[in-house]
Amino acid sequence: MPVADNAKLQKEIDVMVQHIIRELMTEFGKSKTEAIHLVEQSNVKKLLMQDPAGFHDSPYHWALSILTDQDDVEALEKHLYH
């Protein structure tokens, strides 16, 4: 992949990560620190770098996936039953 394309993809990944963090905060009640930590622990960046088709999934979907992978039942239940 040419350097310019790689840089553009990295910027798009950074934007997606910010949207996922916002979803974790607004929809699932995570603090900014918690949301950043969850995203950093996940493999979102790696997956998007390997397969840009992941951009078709919404930040909300990514947030759900991250919480599910982390077994954060409390956050998922709060969201479902609020």
C-alpha positions in Angstrom: 0.0 0.0 0.0 1.5 3.4 -0.9 2.4 5.7 2.0 -0.2 8.3 1.1 -3.0 5.6 1.1 -1.7 4.2 4.3 -1.7 7.7 5.9 -5.3 8.3 4.7 -6.4 5.0 6.0 -4.8 5.7 9.4 -6.7 9.1 9.5 -10.0 7.3 8.7 -9.3 4.7 11.5 -8.5 7.5 13.9 -11.9 9.2 13.1 -13.7 5.9 13.5 -12.0 5.3 16.8 -13.2 8.7 18.0 -16.7 7.9 17.0 -16.6 4.5 18.8 -15.3 6.3 22.0 -18.2 8.7 21.7 -20.7 5.9 21.4 -19.2 4.1 24.4 -19.7 7.3 26.4 -23.1 8.4 25.2 -24.9 5.1 24.6 -23.2 2.9 27.2 -22.3 5.3 30.0 -18.6 4.9 29.9 -16.3 7.6 31.1 -13.9 9.0 28.5 -11.0 7.2 30.2 -12.9 3.9 30.3 -13.9 4.2 26.6 -10.4 4.9 25.5 -9.1 2.0 27.5 -11.7 -0.3 26.0 -10.9 0.7 22.5 -7.1 0.4 23.1 -7.7 -3.1 24.5 -9.8 -4.1 21.5 -8.4 -5.0 18.1 -10.5 -2.4 16.2 -7.5 -0.5 14.7 -5.8 -3.7 13.6 -9.1 -5.1 12.1 -9.8 -1.9 10.2 -6.2 -1.8 8.9 -6.5 -5.4 7.7 -10.0 -5.1 6.2 -11.3 -1.6 5.5 -14.7 -3.2 4.9 -15.1 -2.8 8.6 -15.9 0.9 8.0 -19.3 -0.3 6.8 -20.1 -1.2 10.4 -21.4 1.7 12.5 -19.5 3.0 15.5 -22.4 1.8 17.6 -21.9 -1.7 16.2 -18.2 -1.6 17.0 -19.0 -0.4 20.6 -21.4 -3.3 21.1 -18.8 -5.7 19.8 -16.1 -4.3 22.1 -18.4 -4.5 25.1 -19.4 -8.1 24.2 -15.8 -9.1 23.7 -15.0 -7.6 27.1 -18.0 -9.4 28.7 -19.2 -6.1 30.0 -22.7 -7.4 30.8 -23.4 -4.5 33.2 -23.0 -1.9 30.5 -25.0 -4.0 27.9 -27.8 -4.6 30.4 -28.0 -0.9 31.4 -28.3 0.0 27.8 -30.9 -2.6 26.9 -33.1 -2.0 29.8 -32.9 1.8 30.3 
